[in-house]
Amino acid sequence: MPEIAATVEEFLAAAEDCGADVEVVDVPHGHHSFESLDRTDESRDAVHRAMRSVLDRVSGRVTP
């Protein structure tokens, strides 16, 4: 949705300005609560990518 995309762009710009390490996991055809409502390979892949990223950061395999 364009109105949401605009706020995401603003957030990412502000994050870059302050040096925050942000990883975006995009689900182009997903909608709010896609992780539990959209039973598609695309949604499952996005959840797996997001969880892998979190686990890698928590375990120290990825440093910000």
PQR file of N, CA, C, O and H, with PARSE charges and radii, in Angstrom:
ATOM      1  N   MET A   1       0.850  -1.179   0.000 -0.4000 1.5000
ATOM      2  CA  MET A   1       0.000   0.000   0.000 -0.0000 2.0000
ATOM      3  C   MET A   1       0.896   1.243   0.000  0.5500 1.7000
ATOM      4  O   MET A   1       1.818   1.334   0.811 -0.5500 1.4000
ATOM      5  N   PRO A   2       0.644   2.172  -0.873 -0.5600 1.5000
ATOM      6  CA  PRO A   2       1.489   3.356  -0.984  0.2800 2.0000
ATOM      7  C   PRO A   2       1.619   4.148   0.315  0.5500 1.7000
ATOM      8  O   PRO A   2       2.697   4.646   0.636 -0.5500 1.4000
ATOM      9  N   GLU A   3       0.515   4.263   1.064 -0.4000 1.5000
ATOM     10  CA  GLU A   3       0.591   5.052   2.313 -0.0000 2.0000
ATOM     11  C   GLU A   3       1.477   4.371   3.358  0.5500 1.7000
ATOM     12  O   GLU A   3       2.109   5.050   4.167 -0.5500 1.4000
ATOM     13  H   GLU A   3      -0.361   3.858   0.804  0.4000 1.0000
ATOM     14  N   ILE A   4       1.526   3.071   3.348 -0.4000 1.5000
ATOM     15  CA  ILE A   4       2.417   2.357   4.275 -0.0000 2.0000
ATOM     16  C   ILE A   4       3.853   2.406   3.762  0.5500 1.7000
ATOM     17  O   ILE A   4       4.786   2.602   4.540 -0.5500 1.4000
ATOM     18  H   ILE A   4       1.013   2.520   2.690  0.4000 1.0000
ATOM     19  N   ALA A   5       4.029   2.229   2.465 -0.4000 1.5000
ATOM     20  CA  ALA A   5       5.365   2.281   1.872 -0.0000 2.0000
ATOM     21  C   ALA A   5       6.049   3.611   2.185  0.5500 1.7000
ATOM     22  O   ALA A   5       7.253   3.646   2.441 -0.5500 1.4000
ATOM     23  H   ALA A   5       3.270   2.070   1.833  0.4000 1.0000
ATOM     24  N   ALA A   6       5.291   4.696   2.166 -0.4000 1.5000
ATOM     25  CA  ALA A   6       5.866   6.010   2.463 -0.0000 2.0000
ATOM     26  C   ALA A   6       6.396   6.067   3.888  0.5500 1.7000
ATOM     27  O   ALA A   6       7.472   6.618   4.121 -0.5500 1.4000
ATOM     28  H   ALA A   6       4.314   4.667   1.958  0.4000 1.0000
ATOM     29  N   THR A   7       5.667   5.511   4.838 -0.4000 1.5000
ATOM     30  CA  THR A   7       6.139   5.546   6.228 -0.0000 2.0000
ATOM     31  C   THR A   7       7.340   4.628   6.412  0.5500 1.7000
ATOM     32  O   THR A   7       8.220   4.909   7.227 -0.5500 1.4000
ATOM     33  H   THR A   7       4.793   5.063   4.649  0.4000 1.0000
ATOM     34  N   VAL A   8       7.381   3.540   5.665 -0.4000 1.5000
ATOM     35  CA  VAL A   8       8.541   2.645   5.738 -0.0000 2.0000
ATOM     36  C   VAL A   8       9.776   3.379   5.225  0.5500 1.7000
ATOM     37  O   VAL A   8      10.841   3.311   5.839 -0.5500 1.4000
ATOM     38  H   VAL A   8       6.666   3.312   5.004  0.4000 1.0000
ATOM     39  N   GLU A   9       9.638   4.073   4.112 -0.4000 1.5000
ATOM     40  CA  GLU A   9      10.762   4.833   3.562 -0.0000 2.0000
ATOM     41  C   GLU A   9      11.242   5.901   4.552  0.5500 1.7000
ATOM     42  O   GLU A   9      12.447   6.094   4.719 -0.5500 1.4000
ATOM     43  H   GLU A   9       8.773   4.129   3.614  0.4000 1.0000
ATOM     44  N   GLU A  10      10.315   6.584   5.200 -0.4000 1.5000
ATOM     45  CA  GLU A  10      10.683   7.584   6.214 -0.0000 2.0000
ATOM     46  C   GLU A  10      11.429   6.930   7.366  0.5500 1.7000
ATOM     47  O   GLU A  10      12.444   7.451   7.828 -0.5500 1.4000
ATOM     48  H   GLU A  10       9.337   6.427   5.064  0.4000 1.0000
ATOM     49  N   PHE A  11      10.932   5.799   7.829 -0.4000 1.5000
ATOM     50  CA  PHE A  11      11.571   5.083   8.930 -0.0000 2.0000
ATOM     51  C   PHE A  11      12.984   4.647   8.542  0.5500 1.7000
ATOM     52  O   PHE A  11      13.925   4.829   9.314 -0.5500 1.4000
ATOM     53  H   PHE A  11      10.107   5.376   7.454  0.4000 1.0000
ATOM     54  N   LEU A  12      13.131   4.075   7.352 -0.4000 1.5000
ATOM     55  CA  LEU A  12      14.449   3.612   6.916 -0.0000 2.0000
ATOM     56  C   LEU A  12      15.430   4.766   6.751  0.5500 1.7000
ATOM     57  O   LEU A  12      16.614   4.623   7.059 -0.5500 1.4000
ATOM     58  H   LEU A  12      12.367   3.927   6.724  0.4000 1.0000
ATOM     59  N   ALA A  13      14.952   5.898   6.272 -0.4000 1.5000
ATOM     60  CA  ALA A  13      15.817   7.074   6.144 -0.0000 2.0000
ATOM     61  C   ALA A  13      16.278   7.555   7.521  0.5500 1.7000
ATOM     62  O   ALA A  13      17.449   7.883   7.710 -0.5500 1.4000
ATOM     63  H   ALA A  13      13.991   6.014   6.022  0.4000 1.0000
ATOM     64  N   ALA A  14      15.356   7.593   8.475 -0.4000 1.5000
ATOM     65  CA  ALA A  14      15.719   8.009   9.835 -0.0000 2.0000
ATOM     66  C   ALA A  14      16.674   7.007  10.464  0.5500 1.7000
ATOM     67  O   ALA A  14      17.607   7.403  11.163 -0.5500 1.4000
ATOM     68  H   ALA A  14      14.404   7.327   8.322  0.4000 1.0000
ATOM     69  N   ALA A  15      16.461   5.729  10.231 -0.4000 1.5000
ATOM     70  CA  ALA A  15      17.350   4.696  10.772 -0.0000 2.0000
ATOM     71  C   ALA A  15      18.750   4.849  10.193  0.5500 1.7000
ATOM     72  O   ALA A  15      19.739   4.733  10.916 -0.5500 1.4000
ATOM     73  H   ALA A  15      15.703   5.407   9.664  0.4000 1.0000
ATOM     74  N   GLU A  16      18.837   5.109   8.897 -0.4000 1.5000
ATOM     75  CA  GLU A  16      20.143   5.304   8.268 -0.0000 2.0000
ATOM     76  C   GLU A  16      20.842   6.534   8.832  0.5500 1.7000
ATOM     77  O   GLU A  16      22.046   6.511   9.085 -0.5500 1.4000
ATOM     78  H   GLU A  16      18.034   5.204   8.310  0.4000 1.0000
ATOM     79  N   ASP A  17      20.079   7.612   9.027 -0.4000 1.5000
ATOM     80  CA  ASP A  17      20.644   8.852   9.565 -0.0000 2.0000
ATOM     81  C   ASP A  17      21.297   8.646  10.928  0.5500 1.7000
ATOM     82  O   ASP A  17      22.296   9.292  11.242 -0.5500 1.4000
ATOM     83  H   ASP A  17      19.101   7.631   8.821  0.4000 1.0000
ATOM     84  N   CYS A  18      20.735   7.747  11.739 -0.4000 1.5000
ATOM     85  CA  CYS A  18      21.306   7.546  13.079 -0.0000 2.0000
ATOM     86  C   CYS A  18      22.180   6.294  13.153  0.5500 1.7000
ATOM     87  O   CYS A  18      22.617   5.904  14.236 -0.5500 1.4000
ATOM     88  H   CYS A  18      19.923   7.222  11.483  0.4000 1.0000
ATOM     89  N   GLY A  19      22.435   5.667  12.006 -0.4000 1.5000
ATOM     90  CA  GLY A  19      23.348   4.524  11.978 -0.0000 2.0000
ATOM     91  C   GLY A  19      22.754   3.213  12.454  0.5500 1.7000
ATOM     92  O   GLY A  19      23.491   2.277  12.762 -0.5500 1.4000
ATOM     93  H   GLY A  19      22.081   5.984  11.126  0.4000 1.0000
ATOM     94  N   ALA A  20      21.437   3.130  12.519 -0.4000 1.5000
ATOM     95  CA  ALA A  20      20.798   1.884  12.974 -0.0000 2.0000
ATOM     96  C   ALA A  20      20.921   0.813  11.891  0.5500 1.7000
ATOM     97  O   ALA A  20      20.819   1.097  10.698 -0.5500 1.4000
ATOM     98  H   ALA A  20      20.838   3.891  12.268  0.4000 1.0000
ATOM     99  N   ASP A  21      21.140  -0.401  12.330 -0.4000 1.5000
ATOM    100  CA  ASP A  21      21.240  -1.538  11.420 -0.0000 2.0000
ATOM    101  C   ASP A  21      19.849  -2.150  11.283  0.5500 1.7000
ATOM    102  O   ASP A  21      19.352  -2.783  12.215 -0.5500 1.4000
ATOM    103  H   ASP A  21      21.223  -0.632  13.300  0.4000 1.0000
ATOM    104  N   VAL A  22      19.226  -1.964  10.132 -0.4000 1.5000
ATOM    105  CA  VAL A  22      17.862  -2.433   9.906 -0.0000 2.0000
ATOM    106  C   VAL A  22      17.862  -3.403   8.736  0.5500 1.7000
ATOM    107  O   VAL A  22      18.450  -3.129   7.690 -0.5500 1.4000
ATOM    108  H   VAL A  22      19.630  -1.449   9.376  0.4000 1.0000
ATOM    109  N   GLU A  23      17.214  -4.513   8.916 -0.4000 1.5000
ATOM    110  CA  GLU A  23      17.041  -5.470   7.825 -0.0000 2.0000
ATOM    111  C   GLU A  23      15.555  -5.549   7.510  0.5500 1.7000
ATOM    112  O   GLU A  23      14.737  -5.785   8.399 -0.5500 1.4000
ATOM    113  H   GLU A  23      16.736  -4.736   9.766  0.4000 1.0000
ATOM    114  N   VAL A  24      15.212  -5.351   6.257 -0.4000 1.5000
ATOM    115  CA  VAL A  24      13.818  -5.391   5.822 -0.0000 2.0000
ATOM    116  C   VAL A  24      13.528  -6.767   5.238  0.5500 1.7000
ATOM    117  O   VAL A  24      14.245  -7.241   4.357 -0.5500 1.4000
ATOM    118  H   VAL A  24      15.877  -5.159   5.535  0.4000 1.0000
ATOM    119  N   VAL A  25      12.490  -7.393   5.726 -0.4000 1.5000
ATOM    120  CA  VAL A  25      11.997  -8.642   5.148 -0.0000 2.0000
ATOM    121  C   VAL A  25      10.673  -8.295   4.494  0.5500 1.7000
ATOM    122  O   VAL A  25       9.660  -8.100   5.166 -0.5500 1.4000
ATOM    123  H   VAL A  25      11.907  -7.008   6.441  0.4000 1.0000
ATOM    124  N   ASP A  26      10.700  -8.221   3.184 -0.4000 1.5000
ATOM    125  CA  ASP A  26       9.530  -7.778   2.441 -0.0000 2.0000
ATOM    126  C   ASP A  26       8.705  -8.974   1.984  0.5500 1.7000
ATOM    127  O   ASP A  26       9.251  -9.992   1.559 -0.5500 1.4000
ATOM    128  H   ASP A  26      11.523  -8.379   2.639  0.4000 1.0000
ATOM    129  N   VAL A  27       7.403  -8.841   2.075 -0.4000 1.5000
ATOM    130  CA  VAL A  27       6.467  -9.854   1.579 -0.0000 2.0000
ATOM    131  C   VAL A  27       5.510  -9.113   0.640  0.5500 1.7000
ATOM    132  O   VAL A  27       4.459  -8.636   1.069 -0.5500 1.4000
ATOM    133  H   VAL A  27       6.960  -8.013   2.420  0.4000 1.0000
ATOM    134  N   PRO A  28       5.878  -9.020  -0.648 -0.5600 1.5000
ATOM    135  CA  PRO A  28       5.117  -8.186  -1.579  0.2800 2.0000
ATOM    136  C   PRO A  28       3.620  -8.483  -1.645  0.5500 1.7000
ATOM    137  O   PRO A  28       2.829  -7.553  -1.805 -0.5500 1.4000
ATOM    138  N   HIS A  29       3.214  -9.715  -1.531 -0.4000 1.5000
ATOM    139  CA  HIS A  29       1.791 -10.035  -1.642 -0.0000 2.0000
ATOM    140  C   HIS A  29       1.149 -10.307  -0.282  0.5500 1.7000
ATOM    141  O   HIS A  29      -0.010 -10.714  -0.201 -0.5500 1.4000
ATOM    142  H   HIS A  29       3.857 -10.470  -1.402  0.4000 1.0000
ATOM    143  N   GLY A  30       1.912 -10.078   0.777 -0.4000 1.5000
ATOM    144  CA  GLY A  30       1.393 -10.319   2.116 -0.0000 2.0000
ATOM    145  C   GLY A  30       0.599  -9.126   2.624  0.5500 1.7000
ATOM    146  O   GLY A  30       0.646  -8.040   2.046 -0.5500 1.4000
ATOM    147  H   GLY A  30       2.853  -9.747   0.712  0.4000 1.0000
ATOM    148  N   HIS A  31      -0.110  -9.337   3.684 -0.4000 1.5000
ATOM    149  CA  HIS A  31      -0.835  -8.253   4.333 -0.0000 2.0000
ATOM    150  C   HIS A  31      -0.636  -8.398   5.837  0.5500 1.7000
ATOM    151  O   HIS A  31       0.016  -9.337   6.293 -0.5500 1.4000
ATOM    152  H   HIS A  31      -0.148 -10.220   4.154  0.4000 1.0000
ATOM    153  N   HIS A  32      -1.189  -7.481   6.596 -0.4000 1.5000
ATOM    154  CA  HIS A  32      -1.013  -7.522   8.049 -0.0000 2.0000
ATOM    155  C   HIS A  32      -1.363  -8.918   8.569  0.5500 1.7000
ATOM    156  O   HIS A  32      -2.391  -9.487   8.203 -0.5500 1.4000
ATOM    157  H   HIS A  32      -1.719  -6.718   6.226  0.4000 1.0000
ATOM    158  N   SER A  33      -0.511  -9.450   9.410 -0.4000 1.5000
ATOM    159  CA  SER A  33      -0.647 -10.805   9.971 -0.0000 2.0000
ATOM    160  C   SER A  33      -0.394 -11.894   8.931  0.5500 1.7000
ATOM    161  O   SER A  33      -0.883 -13.016   9.066 -0.5500 1.4000
ATOM    162  H   SER A  33       0.324  -8.988   9.707  0.4000 1.0000
ATOM    163  N   PHE A  34       0.373 -11.557   7.893 -0.4000 1.5000
ATOM    164  CA  PHE A  34       0.660 -12.545   6.853 -0.0000 2.0000
ATOM    165  C   PHE A  34       1.256 -13.822   7.426  0.5500 1.7000
ATOM    166  O   PHE A  34       1.024 -14.912   6.903 -0.5500 1.4000
ATOM    167  H   PHE A  34       0.770 -10.645   7.783  0.4000 1.0000
ATOM    168  N   GLU A  35       2.031 -13.682   8.512 -0.4000 1.5000
ATOM    169  CA  GLU A  35       2.723 -14.846   9.072 -0.0000 2.0000
ATOM    170  C   GLU A  35       1.769 -15.908   9.610  0.5500 1.7000
ATOM    171  O   GLU A  35       2.143 -17.073   9.748 -0.5500 1.4000
ATOM    172  H   GLU A  35       2.219 -12.796   8.937  0.4000 1.0000
ATOM    173  N   SER A  36       0.558 -15.510   9.908 -0.4000 1.5000
ATOM    174  CA  SER A  36      -0.405 -16.496  10.396 -0.0000 2.0000
ATOM    175  C   SER A  36      -1.611 -16.675   9.467  0.5500 1.7000
ATOM    176  O   SER A  36      -2.319 -17.678   9.558 -0.5500 1.4000
ATOM    177  H   SER A  36       0.254 -14.564   9.796  0.4000 1.0000
ATOM    178  N   LEU A  37      -1.843 -15.713   8.582 -0.4000 1.5000
ATOM    179  CA  LEU A  37      -3.022 -15.788   7.709 -0.0000 2.0000
ATOM    180  C   LEU A  37      -2.713 -16.268   6.297  0.5500 1.7000
ATOM    181  O   LEU A  37      -3.511 -16.991   5.699 -0.5500 1.4000
ATOM    182  H   LEU A  37      -1.268 -14.899   8.508  0.4000 1.0000
ATOM    183  N   ASP A  38      -1.564 -15.874   5.762 -0.4000 1.5000
ATOM    184  CA  ASP A  38      -1.210 -16.241   4.385 -0.0000 2.0000
ATOM    185  C   ASP A  38      -0.444 -17.550   4.392  0.5500 1.7000
ATOM    186  O   ASP A  38       0.746 -17.573   4.708 -0.5500 1.4000
ATOM    187  H   ASP A  38      -0.916 -15.287   6.248  0.4000 1.0000
ATOM    188  N   ARG A  39      -1.094 -18.606   4.056 -0.4000 1.5000
ATOM    189  CA  ARG A  39      -0.443 -19.917   4.044 -0.0000 2.0000
ATOM    190  C   ARG A  39       0.137 -20.183   2.656  0.5500 1.7000
ATOM    191  O   ARG A  39      -0.332 -21.035   1.900 -0.5500 1.4000
ATOM    192  H   ARG A  39      -2.060 -18.588   3.799  0.4000 1.0000
ATOM    193  N   THR A  40       1.190 -19.400   2.360 -0.4000 1.5000
ATOM    194  CA  THR A  40       1.855 -19.519   1.063 -0.0000 2.0000
ATOM    195  C   THR A  40       3.341 -19.756   1.279  0.5500 1.7000
ATOM    196  O   THR A  40       3.878 -19.476   2.351 -0.5500 1.4000
ATOM    197  H   THR A  40       1.571 -18.708   2.973  0.4000 1.0000
ATOM    198  N   ASP A  41       3.996 -20.271   0.253 -0.4000 1.5000
ATOM    199  CA  ASP A  41       5.443 -20.460   0.332 -0.0000 2.0000
ATOM    200  C   ASP A  41       6.149 -19.126   0.534  0.5500 1.7000
ATOM    201  O   ASP A  41       7.131 -19.048   1.274 -0.5500 1.4000
ATOM    202  H   ASP A  41       3.560 -20.498  -0.618  0.4000 1.0000
ATOM    203  N   GLU A  42       5.659 -18.081  -0.116 -0.4000 1.5000
ATOM    204  CA  GLU A  42       6.260 -16.751   0.014 -0.0000 2.0000
ATOM    205  C   GLU A  42       6.214 -16.273   1.471  0.5500 1.7000
ATOM    206  O   GLU A  42       7.204 -15.746   1.979 -0.5500 1.4000
ATOM    207  H   GLU A  42       4.862 -18.144  -0.716  0.4000 1.0000
ATOM    208  N   SER A  43       5.092 -16.450   2.133 -0.4000 1.5000
ATOM    209  CA  SER A  43       4.964 -16.036   3.531 -0.0000 2.0000
ATOM    210  C   SER A  43       5.825 -16.890   4.446  0.5500 1.7000
ATOM    211  O   SER A  43       6.490 -16.368   5.342 -0.5500 1.4000
ATOM    212  H   SER A  43       4.288 -16.878   1.721  0.4000 1.0000
ATOM    213  N   ARG A  44       5.818 -18.197   4.228 -0.4000 1.5000
ATOM    214  CA  ARG A  44       6.662 -19.079   5.052 -0.0000 2.0000
ATOM    215  C   ARG A  44       8.135 -18.723   4.885  0.5500 1.7000
ATOM    216  O   ARG A  44       8.878 -18.694   5.866 -0.5500 1.4000
ATOM    217  H   ARG A  44       5.279 -18.621   3.501  0.4000 1.0000
ATOM    218  N   ASP A  45       8.562 -18.453   3.655 -0.4000 1.5000
ATOM    219  CA  ASP A  45       9.957 -18.077   3.409 -0.0000 2.0000
ATOM    220  C   ASP A  45      10.312 -16.781   4.128  0.5500 1.7000
ATOM    221  O   ASP A  45      11.402 -16.660   4.687 -0.5500 1.4000
ATOM    222  H   ASP A  45       7.958 -18.477   2.859  0.4000 1.0000
ATOM    223  N   ALA A  46       9.397 -15.811   4.116 -0.4000 1.5000
ATOM    224  CA  ALA A  46       9.644 -14.536   4.787 -0.0000 2.0000
ATOM    225  C   ALA A  46       9.792 -14.733   6.294  0.5500 1.7000
ATOM    226  O   ALA A  46      10.677 -14.143   6.913 -0.5500 1.4000
ATOM    227  H   ALA A  46       8.511 -15.909   3.662  0.4000 1.0000
ATOM    228  N   VAL A  47       8.943 -15.546   6.875 -0.4000 1.5000
ATOM    229  CA  VAL A  47       9.036 -15.818   8.316 -0.0000 2.0000
ATOM    230  C   VAL A  47      10.351 -16.520   8.628  0.5500 1.7000
ATOM    231  O   VAL A  47      11.008 -16.185   9.614 -0.5500 1.4000
ATOM    232  H   VAL A  47       8.223 -16.025   6.372  0.4000 1.0000
ATOM    233  N   HIS A  48      10.738 -17.474   7.817 -0.4000 1.5000
ATOM    234  CA  HIS A  48      12.012 -18.178   8.043 -0.0000 2.0000
ATOM    235  C   HIS A  48      13.194 -17.224   7.922  0.5500 1.7000
ATOM    236  O   HIS A  48      14.121 -17.288   8.730 -0.5500 1.4000
ATOM    237  H   HIS A  48      10.204 -17.746   7.017  0.4000 1.0000
ATOM    238  N   ARG A  49      13.177 -16.338   6.921 -0.4000 1.5000
ATOM    239  CA  ARG A  49      14.271 -15.361   6.778 -0.0000 2.0000
ATOM    240  C   ARG A  49      14.338 -14.446   7.998  0.5500 1.7000
ATOM    241  O   ARG A  49      15.420 -14.170   8.517 -0.5500 1.4000
ATOM    242  H   ARG A  49      12.425 -16.286   6.265  0.4000 1.0000
ATOM    243  N   ALA A  50      13.174 -13.977   8.450 -0.4000 1.5000
ATOM    244  CA  ALA A  50      13.150 -13.069   9.598 -0.0000 2.0000
ATOM    245  C   ALA A  50      13.646 -13.758  10.859  0.5500 1.7000
ATOM    246  O   ALA A  50      14.441 -13.190  11.608 -0.5500 1.4000
ATOM    247  H   ALA A  50      12.296 -14.201   8.029  0.4000 1.0000
ATOM    248  N   MET A  51      13.187 -14.970  11.096 -0.4000 1.5000
ATOM    249  CA  MET A  51      13.613 -15.690  12.306 -0.0000 2.0000
ATOM    250  C   MET A  51      15.093 -16.047  12.244  0.5500 1.7000
ATOM    251  O   MET A  51      15.783 -15.985  13.261 -0.5500 1.4000
ATOM    252  H   MET A  51      12.541 -15.432  10.488  0.4000 1.0000
ATOM    253  N   ARG A  52      15.593 -16.423  11.061 -0.4000 1.5000
ATOM    254  CA  ARG A  52      17.018 -16.725  10.916 -0.0000 2.0000
ATOM    255  C   ARG A  52      17.837 -15.485  11.229  0.5500 1.7000
ATOM    256  O   ARG A  52      18.869 -15.574  11.894 -0.5500 1.4000
ATOM    257  H   ARG A  52      15.032 -16.474  10.235  0.4000 1.0000
ATOM    258  N   SER A  53      17.389 -14.335  10.756 -0.4000 1.5000
ATOM    259  CA  SER A  53      18.095 -13.091  11.024 -0.0000 2.0000
ATOM    260  C   SER A  53      18.155 -12.797  12.522  0.5500 1.7000
ATOM    261  O   SER A  53      19.207 -12.437  13.052 -0.5500 1.4000
ATOM    262  H   SER A  53      16.551 -14.262  10.216  0.4000 1.0000
ATOM    263  N   VAL A  54      17.022 -12.954  13.193 -0.4000 1.5000
ATOM    264  CA  VAL A  54      16.984 -12.721  14.644 -0.0000 2.0000
ATOM    265  C   VAL A  54      17.910 -13.699  15.361  0.5500 1.7000
ATOM    266  O   VAL A  54      18.701 -13.293  16.212 -0.5500 1.4000
ATOM    267  H   VAL A  54      16.168 -13.247  12.763  0.4000 1.0000
ATOM    268  N   LEU A  55      17.819 -14.969  15.028 -0.4000 1.5000
ATOM    269  CA  LEU A  55      18.656 -15.972  15.685 -0.0000 2.0000
ATOM    270  C   LEU A  55      20.140 -15.732  15.421  0.5500 1.7000
ATOM    271  O   LEU A  55      20.966 -15.899  16.318 -0.5500 1.4000
ATOM    272  H   LEU A  55      17.176 -15.299  14.336  0.4000 1.0000
ATOM    273  N   ASP A  56      20.477 -15.342  14.198 -0.4000 1.5000
ATOM    274  CA  ASP A  56      21.881 -15.041  13.892 -0.0000 2.0000
ATOM    275  C   ASP A  56      22.395 -13.872  14.714  0.5500 1.7000
ATOM    276  O   ASP A  56      23.519 -13.910  15.214 -0.5500 1.4000
ATOM    277  H   ASP A  56      19.805 -15.207  13.469  0.4000 1.0000
ATOM    278  N   ARG A  57      21.586 -12.840  14.857 -0.4000 1.5000
ATOM    279  CA  ARG A  57      22.010 -11.668  15.642 -0.0000 2.0000
ATOM    280  C   ARG A  57      22.121 -12.003  17.127  0.5500 1.7000
ATOM    281  O   ARG A  57      23.072 -11.590  17.789 -0.5500 1.4000
ATOM    282  H   ARG A  57      20.672 -12.809  14.451  0.4000 1.0000
ATOM    283  N   VAL A  58      21.163 -12.740  17.641 -0.4000 1.5000
ATOM    284  CA  VAL A  58      21.186 -13.084  19.064 -0.0000 2.0000
ATOM    285  C   VAL A  58      22.374 -13.988  19.387  0.5500 1.7000
ATOM    286  O   VAL A  58      22.986 -13.868  20.448 -0.5500 1.4000
ATOM    287  H   VAL A  58      20.390 -13.075  17.103  0.4000 1.0000
ATOM    288  N   SER A  59      22.691 -14.889  18.467 -0.4000 1.5000
ATOM    289  CA  SER A  59      23.791 -15.830  18.708 -0.0000 2.0000
ATOM    290  C   SER A  59      25.154 -15.208  18.453  0.5500 1.7000
ATOM    291  O   SER A  59      26.178 -15.808  18.783 -0.5500 1.4000
ATOM    292  H   SER A  59      22.194 -14.986  17.605  0.4000 1.0000
ATOM    293  N   GLY A  60      25.183 -14.003  17.863 -0.4000 1.5000
ATOM    294  CA  GLY A  60      26.463 -13.349  17.574 -0.0000 2.0000
ATOM    295  C   GLY A  60      27.039 -13.715  16.215  0.5500 1.7000
ATOM    296  O   GLY A  60      28.154 -13.303  15.897 -0.5500 1.4000
ATOM    297  H   GLY A  60      24.352 -13.516  17.595  0.4000 1.0000
ATOM    298  N   ARG A  61      26.307 -14.480  15.399 -0.4000 1.5000
ATOM    299  CA  ARG A  61      26.813 -14.836  14.075 -0.0000 2.0000
ATOM    300  C   ARG A  61      26.781 -13.638  13.137  0.5500 1.7000
ATOM    301  O   ARG A  61      27.494 -13.614  12.134 -0.5500 1.4000
ATOM    302  H   ARG A  61      25.401 -14.815  15.658  0.4000 1.0000
ATOM    303  N   VAL A  62      25.958 -12.644  13.459 -0.4000 1.5000
ATOM    304  CA  VAL A  62      25.898 -11.419  12.671 -0.0000 2.0000
ATOM    305  C   VAL A  62      26.101 -10.276  13.645  0.5500 1.7000
ATOM    306  O   VAL A  62      25.469 -10.219  14.700 -0.5500 1.4000
ATOM    307  H   VAL A  62      25.379 -12.663  14.274  0.4000 1.0000
ATOM    308  N   THR A  63      26.979  -9.381  13.283 -0.4000 1.5000
ATOM    309  CA  THR A  63      27.189  -8.216  14.157 -0.0000 2.0000
ATOM    310  C   THR A  63      26.629  -6.976  13.476  0.5500 1.7000
ATOM    311  O   THR A  63      26.806  -6.790  12.272 -0.5500 1.4000
ATOM    312  H   THR A  63      27.492  -9.427  12.427  0.4000 1.0000
ATOM    313  N   PRO A  64      25.969  -6.146  14.229 -0.5600 1.5000
ATOM    314  CA  PRO A  64      25.386  -4.923  13.654  0.2800 2.0000
ATOM    315  C   PRO A  64      26.448  -3.973  13.156  0.5500 1.7000
ATOM    316  O   PRO A  64      26.126  -2.900  12.645 -0.5500 1.4000
TER
END
